[in-house]
Amino acid sequence: MIIAFWIVGGITALAFLAAGLMKATRPKTALARSMAWVEDYSGGAVKAIGVVEILGALGIVLPALTGIAVVLSPIAAVGLVVVMIAAAIVHVRRHEPPVPPIILAVLALVTAVLGLVTVH
């Protein structure tokens, strides 16, 4: 189960780290070309979402990697599930397909379950 956690958790963390870094570092106007939803939010809100995704990615990996407060890994994954549910709602309200956030939510949920199994 530990190997499964690292495979799924690693993929999940990398996906959220990449998405978060993009939102946190690129200007809103550049993001709007590929992510129309950013037009509905302030630049600060978009950057905050990016920071939350970065922290979630680090929260999945660092506790499990260091062995310190390992229970935080599945908690971080659950937090990312909540973020992706909110993202899916935004996409549905904008009449856009919510597939990417749903896929990321499922990955984060599987990571959380695997993290709980390996913690206990």
C-alpha positions as CSV (number, residue, x, y, z in Angstrom):
1,M,0.0,0.0,0.0
2,I,2.9,2.3,0.6
3,I,4.0,2.0,-3.0
4,A,0.5,2.7,-4.2
5,F,0.4,5.8,-2.0
6,W,3.7,7.1,-3.4
7,I,2.6,6.5,-7.0
8,V,-0.8,8.0,-6.8
9,G,0.2,10.6,-4.2
10,G,3.2,11.6,-6.3
11,I,1.2,12.0,-9.4
12,T,-1.4,14.0,-7.5
13,A,1.2,16.2,-5.8
14,L,2.9,16.9,-9.1
15,A,-0.3,17.8,-10.8
16,F,-1.3,20.2,-8.1
17,L,2.2,21.6,-7.8
18,A,2.3,22.4,-11.5
19,A,-1.2,23.9,-11.6
20,G,-0.5,25.9,-8.4
21,L,2.8,27.3,-9.6
22,M,1.2,28.4,-12.8
23,K,-1.6,30.2,-11.0
24,A,0.7,31.7,-8.4
25,T,3.4,33.0,-10.8
26,R,1.7,33.9,-14.1
27,P,-0.3,37.1,-14.6
28,K,-4.0,36.8,-14.7
29,T,-4.1,38.0,-18.3
30,A,-1.8,35.2,-19.4
31,L,-3.9,32.6,-17.5
32,A,-7.1,33.9,-19.0
33,R,-6.0,32.6,-22.5
34,S,-6.3,29.0,-21.3
35,M,-8.4,29.3,-18.2
36,A,-11.5,31.5,-18.9
37,W,-12.7,31.2,-15.3
38,V,-10.0,33.5,-14.0
39,E,-11.9,36.4,-15.5
40,D,-14.5,35.9,-12.8
41,Y,-12.0,36.3,-10.0
42,S,-9.5,38.9,-8.9
43,G,-5.8,38.4,-9.5
44,G,-5.2,38.0,-5.8
45,A,-7.9,35.3,-5.6
46,V,-6.3,33.4,-8.5
47,K,-2.9,33.6,-6.8
48,A,-4.4,32.4,-3.5
49,I,-5.9,29.4,-5.2
50,G,-2.5,28.6,-6.6
51,V,-0.8,28.9,-3.2
52,V,-3.5,26.6,-1.7
53,E,-2.7,24.0,-4.4
54,I,1.0,24.3,-3.8
55,L,0.6,23.9,-0.1
56,G,-1.7,20.9,-0.6
57,A,0.9,19.3,-2.9
58,L,3.6,19.8,-0.3
59,G,1.2,18.6,2.4
60,I,0.7,15.3,0.7
61,V,4.4,14.7,0.2
62,L,6.4,16.2,3.1
63,P,4.8,14.6,6.1
64,A,5.0,11.1,4.5
65,L,8.5,11.8,3.3
66,T,9.8,13.0,6.7
67,G,7.7,10.7,8.9
68,I,6.7,13.7,10.9
69,A,3.0,14.1,11.5
70,V,2.2,11.6,8.8
71,V,-1.5,12.0,9.3
72,L,-1.3,15.4,7.6
73,S,-0.8,13.8,4.2
74,P,-4.3,12.4,3.9
75,I,-5.7,15.6,5.5
76,A,-4.0,17.7,2.8
77,A,-5.4,15.4,0.1
78,V,-8.9,15.8,1.5
79,G,-8.4,19.6,1.5
80,L,-7.5,19.3,-2.2
81,V,-10.7,17.3,-2.8
82,V,-12.7,20.2,-1.4
83,V,-10.8,22.7,-3.6
84,M,-11.6,20.6,-6.7
85,I,-15.2,20.2,-5.8
86,A,-15.4,24.0,-5.6
87,A,-13.6,24.2,-9.0
88,A,-16.1,21.7,-10.5
89,I,-19.0,23.8,-9.3
90,V,-17.4,26.9,-10.9
91,H,-17.0,25.1,-14.2
92,V,-20.6,23.9,-14.1
93,R,-21.9,27.4,-13.4
94,R,-19.9,28.7,-16.3
95,H,-21.4,25.9,-18.5
96,E,-17.9,24.3,-19.0
97,P,-17.1,20.6,-18.6
98,P,-15.9,19.9,-15.1
99,V,-13.9,16.9,-16.1
100,P,-10.4,18.1,-15.1
101,P,-11.3,19.1,-11.5
102,I,-13.3,15.9,-11.1
103,I,-10.3,13.8,-12.2
104,L,-8.0,15.7,-9.8
105,A,-10.6,15.3,-7.0
106,V,-10.7,11.5,-7.6
107,L,-6.9,11.4,-7.6
108,A,-6.7,13.4,-4.3
109,L,-9.4,11.2,-2.8
110,V,-7.6,8.0,-3.7
111,T,-4.4,9.6,-2.2
112,A,-6.3,10.4,1.0
113,V,-7.6,6.8,1.3
114,L,-4.2,5.3,0.6
115,G,-2.6,7.8,3.0
116,L,-5.0,6.7,5.8
117,V,-4.4,3.1,5.1
118,T,-0.6,3.6,5.3
119,V,-0.8,5.8,8.5
120,H,-2.8,3.2,10.5
